[in-house]
Amino acid sequence: MSDLLDRLRARGWRMTSQRRVVAEVLEGDHVHLTAEEVHARAAERLPEISRATAYNTLRELVSLGEVIEVTTNGRAKRYDPNAHRPHQHLACDDCGTIRDVHPTGDPLAELAETERFGFTVAKAEVTYRGLCPSCADRAEQPGTP
């Protein structure tokens, strides 16, 4: 489970009702919502929250390093609250679902010295791609686009 709210409280982040509801929407292990989805879910809990407030709060959480922006295949940015837990992503090429995964091994160690071209590599971001079970099932059904 994401510990976003605890991390924000520990930082002394000013917890207005609007900021709190955005952070609450982002709580969870596999939460990778778009800004629009964050706003819609926040508005269900706090109808007066504006789109601008939700977007500004997301931007601030990213700048604080408490949320990661994830973009795959030119789709809308998604927001990942698991910023302090090393992980990679598994993305569905059809619907865009993203899941956190924790593969064994070190992707930095797997990059041969001859392939680093003199770079001092500090981190690796790996995205595994494929079809989620729902999209794979649809693809296997005859007559389904």
C-alpha positions, 0 to 999 in steps of 0.5 A, spaced: 500 500 500 502 506 498 504 511 504 503 517 500 499 521 506 504 519 511 509 521 507 506 528 506 504 529 513 511 527 515 514 533 510 509 538 514 505 539 507 499 543 508 493 538 508 487 542 505 481 538 504 483 539 496 490 536 497 488 531 502 482 528 497 487 528 491 492 524 496 487 519 498 485 518 491 492 516 489 493 511 495 494 504 493 499 499 490 497 499 483 494 506 482 496 509 475 491 514 474 491 520 469 490 527 471 483 527 469 481 520 473 484 523 479 480 530 478 473 525 477 475 521 483 476 527 487 470 530 485 466 524 487 468 525 494 469 533 494 464 536 489 467 543 489 474 541 488 476 544 481 480 541 475 485 546 476 486 545 483 487 537 482 492 538 476 496 543 481 496 538 486 499 533 482 504 538 479 506 539 486 506 532 488 511 530 482 515 536 484 516 534 491 518 527 489 512 524 492 509 522 486 512 519 479 509 521 472 509 515 468 507 516 460 507 510 455 506 510 448 504 517 448 498 516 452 496 521 457 501 522 463 499 517 469 501 518 476 504 513 481 504 514 488 509 509 489 515 514 488 519 511 494 519 503 492 523 501 487 519 498 481 518 497 474 512 497 470 508 493 466 503 496 461 497 494 456 499 496 449 491 496 448 487 499 454 493 502 457 493 499 464 499 500 468 501 495 474 507 495 478 512 489 478 518 488 482 523 483 478 529 480 480 535 482 478 538 489 477 537 492 470 543 496 471 548 490 472 545 487 465 547 493 461 554 491 459 560 496 459 560 496 452 553 498 451 554 504 456 558 509 451 562 512 457 555 514 460 555 514 468 548 510 469 545 512 475 538 508 474 534 504 469 527 505 468 524 498 465 517 498 462 514 491 460 509 491 455 503 486 452 496 485 453 492 485 460 488 479 461 482 483 459 485 485 452 488 478 451 481 475 452 478 480 447 483 479 442 482 471 442 475 472 441 473 471 433 470 478 430 472 482 436 476 488 433 
